[in-house]
């Protein structure tokens, strides 16, 4: 079984995928999120693991944009605790470090640590990629912010662990596949469903559509808007809510929403993720 993810070996997406799937899977790194989607869509991989939001930095907009036209269904959710590590070449100490390399989000999530140390932040394309580049260049006086897994891959030593500003640093991932959108349903399991929809650009249309969820006792867990790109200032709404499409109140909700929306797409129903 093959699972694709975005980033270099040692990326947090790889850590999340390795935690979600049993041992024996083959993890396939891809340079861009679009490549991850494409890999699962064309059968090069069986599953795709993609980040959708971070508890500190917010939504991953590119993922939402790719979900709109993807043929994949969401079949799982991972909520992963991000633990940032400062790593450098073997023998380097904290006093040797002048520059810190990482993805802009990781640098932002470790801002207090970087400022307190007087380090110069250097933005790169990927957390694990920064560790890989540091090792390849044998860059002394520099450190990378990445995962413990990245340090192991690239032969770096961890100088300090847990350097993120907040312990409440979680990234939520979707597990995607070519399976049926409704998936299996077990009454004892807690599920979530994700959809995309749009409404007419007129007063009260969004308010009216959201009322459908309240009317049927459906609890929303997230709502995100993204531009349609076809008409300025018109939006798609990405909504996550508790429940499974095979539940009667969810069926009724979606039927009523279809009458109010001009477009609707069910992305999938899946077991609610637990914090890993």
C-alpha positions as CSV (number, residue, x, y, z in Angstrom):
1,X,0.0,0.0,0.0
2,X,1.4,3.4,-1.0
3,X,0.7,6.7,0.7
4,X,1.7,10.1,-0.8
5,X,2.5,13.2,1.2
6,X,3.9,16.7,0.5
7,X,7.4,17.6,1.4
8,X,10.8,15.9,1.8
9,X,11.5,12.8,3.9
10,X,10.9,13.7,7.5
11,X,8.1,16.2,6.9
12,X,5.4,16.4,9.5
13,X,3.0,15.1,6.8
14,X,5.1,12.0,6.7
15,X,5.0,11.7,10.5
16,X,1.2,12.0,10.5
17,X,0.8,9.4,7.7
18,X,3.2,7.0,9.4
19,X,1.2,7.3,12.7
20,X,-2.2,6.9,11.0
21,X,-1.3,3.9,8.8
22,X,-0.1,0.5,10.0
23,X,3.5,-0.5,9.5
24,X,4.5,-1.9,6.1
25,X,3.1,1.0,4.0
26,X,5.3,2.8,1.5
27,X,5.4,6.5,2.0
28,X,5.9,8.6,-1.1
29,X,7.2,12.2,-0.9
30,X,5.9,14.7,-3.4
31,X,7.2,18.2,-4.0
32,X,3.8,20.0,-4.2
33,X,0.3,19.5,-2.8
34,X,-1.1,19.2,-6.4
35,X,1.3,16.3,-7.0
36,X,0.0,14.5,-3.9
37,X,-3.6,14.8,-5.1
38,X,-2.6,13.7,-8.6
39,X,-0.7,10.7,-7.3
40,X,-3.8,9.3,-5.6
41,X,-6.1,10.3,-8.4
42,X,-4.1,8.4,-11.1
43,X,-3.4,5.4,-9.0
44,X,0.3,5.9,-8.3
45,X,-0.6,5.9,-4.6
46,X,-3.5,4.3,-2.7
47,X,-4.0,7.2,-0.3
48,X,-3.0,10.9,0.0
49,X,-2.3,12.7,3.3
50,X,-2.7,16.5,3.0
51,X,-2.7,19.3,5.7
52,X,-5.9,21.3,5.9
53,X,-5.3,23.6,8.9
54,X,-3.0,24.5,11.8
55,X,-4.4,25.5,15.2
56,X,-2.0,28.5,15.3
57,X,-1.6,29.6,11.7
58,X,-5.1,28.7,10.3
59,X,-6.2,27.1,7.1
60,X,-4.0,25.7,4.2
61,X,-5.8,27.5,1.4
62,X,-4.2,25.5,-1.4
63,X,-5.7,22.3,0.0
64,X,-9.1,23.8,-0.1
65,X,-8.7,25.0,-3.6
66,X,-7.5,21.5,-4.7
67,X,-10.5,19.8,-3.0
68,X,-12.9,21.6,-5.2
69,X,-12.1,19.7,-8.4
70,X,-10.5,16.6,-7.0
71,X,-12.1,13.2,-7.6
72,X,-10.8,12.0,-4.3
73,X,-12.9,11.5,-1.2
74,X,-12.0,12.2,2.4
75,X,-11.9,8.9,4.3
76,X,-10.0,9.9,7.4
77,X,-8.8,12.7,9.6
78,X,-5.5,13.1,11.6
79,X,-5.0,15.7,14.3
80,X,-1.2,15.8,14.9
81,X,0.6,17.5,17.7
82,X,3.5,19.5,16.1
83,X,6.7,19.3,18.2
84,X,9.4,21.5,16.6
85,X,13.0,20.6,17.1
86,X,16.1,22.7,16.6
87,X,18.8,20.7,14.8
88,X,22.3,21.2,13.5
89,X,25.4,19.4,12.3
90,X,26.9,17.0,14.9
91,X,29.1,18.9,17.4
92,X,27.3,22.2,17.0
93,X,25.9,23.8,20.2
94,X,23.3,26.5,20.7
95,X,26.0,29.1,21.1
96,X,27.3,28.3,17.6
97,X,24.0,29.1,15.9
98,X,23.5,32.3,14.0
99,X,20.9,31.4,11.5
100,X,17.7,29.3,11.8
101,X,16.3,27.8,8.6
102,X,12.7,26.5,8.1
103,X,9.4,26.9,6.4
104,X,7.8,30.3,7.1
105,X,5.0,28.8,9.2
106,X,7.5,26.9,11.4
107,X,9.5,30.1,11.9
108,X,6.4,31.9,12.9
109,X,5.4,29.2,15.3
110,X,8.8,29.5,17.0
111,X,9.0,33.3,16.9
112,X,9.6,33.8,20.6
113,X,12.5,31.3,20.7
114,X,14.1,32.8,17.6
115,X,13.9,36.3,19.0
116,X,15.1,35.4,22.4
117,X,18.2,33.7,20.9
118,X,18.9,36.6,18.6
119,X,18.9,34.2,15.6
120,X,18.4,35.3,12.0
121,X,15.4,33.4,10.5
122,X,15.8,32.2,7.0
123,X,12.6,31.1,5.1
124,X,12.8,27.9,3.0
125,X,10.2,25.8,1.1
126,X,9.9,23.0,3.7
127,X,10.7,22.1,7.3
128,X,12.3,18.8,6.4
129,X,13.8,20.4,3.3
130,X,15.7,22.9,5.4
131,X,17.2,20.0,7.4
132,X,18.2,18.2,4.2
133,X,19.8,21.4,2.8
134,X,21.7,22.0,6.0
135,X,23.1,18.5,5.9
136,X,24.0,18.7,2.2
137,X,25.8,22.0,2.6
138,X,27.4,21.1,5.9
139,X,26.4,24.5,7.0
140,X,28.1,25.4,10.3
141,X,26.6,28.2,12.4
142,X,23.1,27.3,11.1
143,X,20.3,25.2,12.4
144,X,17.0,23.9,11.1
145,X,13.6,23.7,12.6
146,X,12.0,20.4,11.7
147,X,10.7,17.1,13.1
148,X,12.7,14.5,15.1
149,X,12.2,12.2,12.1
150,X,14.0,14.8,9.8
151,X,17.0,14.8,12.2
152,X,17.2,11.0,11.9
153,X,17.0,11.0,8.1
154,X,19.7,13.6,7.6
155,X,22.1,12.8,10.3
156,X,21.6,15.9,12.4
157,X,21.8,16.4,16.1
158,X,18.8,17.8,18.0
159,X,20.0,20.8,20.1
160,X,16.6,21.6,21.6
161,X,13.1,20.1,21.5
162,X,9.7,21.7,21.9
163,X,10.7,25.2,20.8
164,X,7.3,26.2,19.5
165,X,5.7,29.2,21.2
166,X,2.5,27.3,22.2
167,X,1.9,23.7,23.3
168,X,-1.4,23.9,21.5
169,X,0.2,23.5,18.1
170,X,-1.8,21.0,16.1
171,X,-2.1,20.4,12.4
172,X,-5.1,18.7,11.0
173,X,-4.7,16.4,8.0
174,X,-7.2,14.8,5.6
175,X,-6.6,11.2,4.4
176,X,-7.9,11.0,0.8
177,X,-8.6,8.1,-1.5
178,X,-10.6,7.1,-4.6
179,X,-13.1,5.2,-2.4
180,X,-16.9,6.0,-2.3
181,X,-17.6,9.3,-0.7
182,X,-20.0,7.9,1.9
183,X,-17.7,5.2,3.3
184,X,-18.7,2.8,6.0
185,X,-21.0,3.7,8.8
186,X,-21.0,2.2,12.4
187,X,-23.5,3.7,14.8
188,X,-21.1,3.7,17.8
189,X,-18.4,5.7,15.9
190,X,-18.2,9.5,16.0
191,X,-18.1,10.9,12.4
192,X,-17.6,14.1,10.6
193,X,-18.7,15.1,7.1
194,X,-17.1,17.7,4.8
195,X,-18.9,19.5,2.0
196,X,-18.4,22.4,-0.4
197,X,-21.3,24.6,-1.5
198,X,-22.2,28.0,-2.9
199,X,-25.3,30.1,-2.8
200,X,-26.7,33.0,-4.8
201,X,-25.0,36.3,-4.3
202,X,-27.9,38.0,-2.6
203,X,-28.8,39.3,0.9
204,X,-29.6,36.5,3.4
205,X,-28.6,33.6,1.2
206,X,-25.7,32.4,3.4
207,X,-27.7,33.0,6.6
208,X,-30.6,30.9,5.2
209,X,-28.4,28.1,4.2
210,X,-26.7,27.9,7.6
211,X,-30.1,27.8,9.2
212,X,-30.6,24.3,7.7
213,X,-28.0,22.9,9.9
214,X,-29.4,24.4,13.1
215,X,-32.9,23.3,12.1
216,X,-31.8,19.7,11.9
217,X,-29.6,19.7,15.0
218,X,-26.3,19.4,13.1
219,X,-23.3,20.9,14.8
220,X,-20.9,22.8,12.6
221,X,-17.2,22.3,13.4
222,X,-15.7,24.6,10.8
223,X,-16.7,26.9,8.0
224,X,-14.2,28.4,5.5
225,X,-14.8,30.6,2.5
226,X,-12.7,30.6,-0.7
227,X,-13.1,32.8,-3.8
228,X,-14.8,31.1,-6.8
229,X,-12.3,32.7,-9.1
230,X,-15.0,32.8,-11.8
231,X,-16.8,35.9,-10.4
232,X,-15.1,38.5,-8.2
233,X,-16.3,38.6,-4.6
234,X,-18.3,35.4,-4.8
235,X,-17.3,32.4,-2.7
236,X,-17.4,28.7,-2.1
237,X,-18.1,27.6,1.5
238,X,-16.3,24.6,2.9
239,X,-18.2,23.2,5.9
240,X,-17.3,20.4,8.3
241,X,-20.0,19.1,10.7
242,X,-20.6,16.3,13.0
243,X,-22.4,13.2,11.6
244,X,-22.4,10.8,8.7
245,X,-24.2,11.1,5.4
246,X,-26.0,7.9,6.1
247,X,-27.6,9.4,9.3
248,X,-31.2,10.5,8.8
249,X,-30.8,14.1,10.0
250,X,-27.7,14.5,7.8
251,X,-29.6,13.2,4.8
252,X,-32.4,15.7,5.5
253,X,-30.0,18.5,6.0
254,X,-28.3,17.9,2.7
255,X,-31.6,17.6,0.8
256,X,-32.7,20.9,2.2
257,X,-29.4,22.5,1.5
258,X,-29.5,21.4,-2.1
259,X,-32.7,23.4,-2.6
260,X,-30.9,26.6,-1.3
261,X,-27.5,26.1,-2.9
262,X,-26.5,26.6,-6.5
263,X,-23.7,24.1,-6.1
264,X,-22.9,21.4,-3.6
265,X,-20.3,18.7,-3.3
266,X,-20.0,16.1,-0.6
267,X,-16.2,15.5,0.1
268,X,-16.7,12.6,2.4
269,X,-17.8,11.2,5.8
270,X,-15.0,9.9,8.0
271,X,-14.2,8.9,11.6
272,X,-13.4,12.0,13.7
273,X,-9.7,12.3,14.3
274,X,-8.2,11.9,17.8
275,X,-5.2,14.0,18.8
276,X,-2.0,12.0,18.0
